[in-house]
Amino acid sequence: MEKNNPDWKEFCLKCKYFDNNMGVCSKLHTNIASNPKSFNKKCAGKLYEPDDDKIAVIKNNEREIAEKELERKKQELEKQKEKLDKLLEKEREKEKQINVLYNNIDKDEVKEKYKFHTLLGYGKLISGFGWLIIIIFSIVLLVGLSLLAKNRGEAAGYAIVTVLSLLGIISGLPMVVFGQLISCFVSIEKNTRVTNELLKKSD
């Protein structure tokens, strides 16, 4: 408030000579509300007499305004809190979904790896068993032929040993081939899936 131009509201609204409804001062006999220039420093210094009732009303109004503003801000904070709670709940739901997805992916990967390892194991086992049969019957054939050569066995004994050994070797060959095929197809499938996963991640 400037010294040469004081604000009339600071004095008049609290003065007992001022009609708050009409805006007229009974001392100056003028409508100060419509003609603020009629209010002067002299009026503020000498004619002003505070009215306790008016001051109480003004303070009460100011308090009500402050309370309403406080309530409004409180409601705004409540709304913001509700929005934040909803956003937080959505983020939690997303996190749960992501965790479930990762858990499912991990389980699927474990199952796939277990399945691949199991099939590879079966293939190697069958192939190894076939090789074992071939080696055993090859040894039998060599030992049998050497014994027959030393003892000059009959042709019938030679033929029996040869046929049985060859049958054993022949029976082991399909097992070797079958086991190798299983291992080969499983490796191809595994490499294909790994390649697809890498391509998806690169995209």
C-alpha positions in Angstrom: 0.0 0.0 0.0 1.5 3.3 -1.1 1.7 6.1 1.5 -0.1 8.7 -0.7 -2.7 6.3 -2.0 -3.8 4.0 0.8 -6.3 1.1 0.0 -9.7 2.1 1.2 -10.8 -1.5 1.7 -8.2 -1.9 4.4 -9.9 0.8 6.5 -13.5 1.3 5.3 -14.6 -2.3 5.5 -13.6 -2.3 9.2 -14.8 1.2 10.0 -18.1 1.8 11.9 -18.9 4.8 9.7 -18.8 2.8 6.5 -21.9 1.0 5.1 -20.5 -2.2 3.7 -23.7 -2.9 1.7 -24.1 0.6 0.1 -20.4 1.5 0.0 -21.1 4.9 1.6 -19.2 6.7 4.3 -21.4 8.6 6.8 -18.6 10.9 7.7 -17.5 11.9 4.2 -21.0 11.6 2.8 -19.7 9.9 -0.4 -19.8 6.6 -2.0 -16.2 5.4 -1.6 -16.8 2.1 -3.3 -17.7 3.8 -6.6 -15.2 6.6 -6.1 -12.1 5.3 -4.4 -10.2 8.6 -4.9 -12.5 10.2 -2.3 -10.7 8.1 0.3 -7.6 9.8 1.4 -4.8 9.6 4.0 -6.6 12.1 6.3 -9.6 9.8 6.4 -7.5 6.8 7.1 -5.6 8.6 9.9 -8.3 10.6 11.7 -11.9 9.5 10.7 -11.2 5.8 10.8 -12.7 4.1 13.8 -12.6 0.3 13.9 -15.7 -1.8 14.4 -15.0 -5.0 16.3 -18.1 -6.7 14.9 -17.1 -5.9 11.3 -13.5 -7.0 12.0 -14.8 -10.3 13.5 -17.0 -10.9 10.4 -14.0 -10.2 8.1 -11.8 -12.5 10.1 -14.5 -15.1 10.1 -14.9 -14.8 6.3 -11.1 -15.0 5.8 -11.0 -18.1 8.0 -13.9 -19.7 6.1 -12.1 -18.9 2.8 -8.9 -20.4 4.1 -10.7 -23.5 5.3 -12.4 -23.9 2.0 -9.1 -23.5 0.2 -7.6 -26.0 2.5 -10.4 -28.4 1.9 -10.1 -28.0 -1.8 -6.4 -28.7 -1.7 -7.1 -31.7 0.5 -9.6 -33.1 -2.0 -7.1 -32.5 -4.8 -4.5 -34.4 -2.9 -7.0 -37.2 -2.3 -7.8 -37.4 -6.0 -4.1 -37.4 -6.8 -3.5 -40.1 -4.2 -6.3 -42.2 -5.8 -4.8 -41.8 -9.2 -1.4 -42.8 -7.9 -2.9 -45.8 -6.1 -4.6 -46.9 -9.3 -1.4 -46.5 -11.3 0.5 -48.4 -8.6 -2.1 -51.2 -8.7 -1.8 -51.4 -12.5 2.0 -51.5 -12.2 1.7 -54.3 -9.7 -0.7 -56.2 -11.9 1.8 -55.8 -14.8 4.6 -57.0 -12.6 2.6 -60.1 -11.6 1.8 -60.8 -15.2 5.4 -60.4 -16.2 6.6 -62.7 -13.3 4.0 -65.3 -14.3 5.2 -65.0 -18.0 8.8 -65.4 -17.0 8.1 -68.3 -14.7 6.2 -70.0 -17.5 9.0 -69.3 -20.0 11.5 -70.7 -17.5 9.5 -73.8 -17.0 9.0 -74.3 -20.7 12.7 -73.8 -21.3 13.6 -76.3 -18.6 11.1 -78.8 -20.1 12.5 -78.2 -23.6 16.1 -78.6 -22.4 15.2 -81.7 -20.4 13.4 -83.2 -23.4 16.4 -82.5 -25.7 18.9 -83.9 -23.3 16.7 -87.0 -22.8 16.3 -87.6 -26.5 20.0 -87.1 -27.1 20.7 -89.5 -24.2 18.5 -92.1 -25.8 20.1 -91.7 -29.2 23.6 -92.0 -27.7 22.6 -95.0 -25.6 21.0 -96.9 -28.6 24.0 -96.0 -30.8 26.5 -97.0 -28.1 24.7 -100.3 -27.5 24.7 -101.0 -31.2 28.5 -100.3 -31.4 29.0 -102.6 -28.4 27.2 -105.5 -30.1 29.2 -104.9 -33.3 32.5 -104.9 -31.4 31.6 -108.0 -29.4 30.6 -110.0 -32.4 33.6 -108.7 -34.3 35.8 -110.0 -31.5 33.9 -113.3 -31.5 34.3 -113.6 -35.3 38.1 -112.9 -35.1 38.6 -115.3 -32.1 36.5 -118.0 -33.7 38.3 -117.8 -37.0 41.7 -117.8 -35.3 40.7 -120.9 -33.2 39.4 -122.7 -36.3 42.5 -121.9 -38.2 44.7 -123.3 -35.4 42.6 -126.4 -34.8 41.9 -126.9 -38.4 38.2 -127.1 -37.6 35.7 -128.5 -40.0 34.0 -126.3 -42.6 30.6 -126.6 -40.8 32.1 -125.0 -37.6 33.7 -122.3 -39.6 30.5 -121.5 -41.4 28.4 -121.5 -38.1 30.8 -119.1 -36.4 31.0 -116.8 -39.4 27.2 -116.7 -39.9 26.5 -116.1 -36.2 29.1 -113.3 -35.9 27.9 -111.6 -39.1 24.3 -111.8 -37.9 25.4 -110.2 -34.6 27.3 -107.4 -36.4 24.3 -106.8 -38.8 21.9 -106.6 -35.9 24.0 -104.0 -34.2 24.2 -101.8 -37.3 20.5 -100.7 -37.3 20.8 -99.7 -33.7 23.8 -97.5 -34.5 22.1 -95.9 -37.4 18.8 -95.4 -35.4 20.7 -93.8 -32.5 22.7 -91.5 -34.8 19.5 -90.5 -36.6 17.8 -89.6 -33.2 20.8 -87.5 -32.1 21.0 -85.8 -35.5 17.3 -84.8 -35.7 17.3 -83.7 -32.1 20.4 -81.5 -32.6 18.8 -80.0 -35.8 15.6 -79.2 -33.9 17.5 -77.7 -31.0 19.6 -75.5 -33.2 16.6 -74.4 -35.2 14.8 -73.3 -32.1 17.8 -71.5 -30.7 18.2 -69.7 -34.1 14.5 -68.6 -34.0 14.9 -67.3 -30.5 18.0 -65.3 -31.4 16.1 -63.9 -34.5 13.2 -62.9 -32.3 15.5 -61.1 -29.8 17.3 -59.3 -32.6 14.0 -58.0 -33.9 
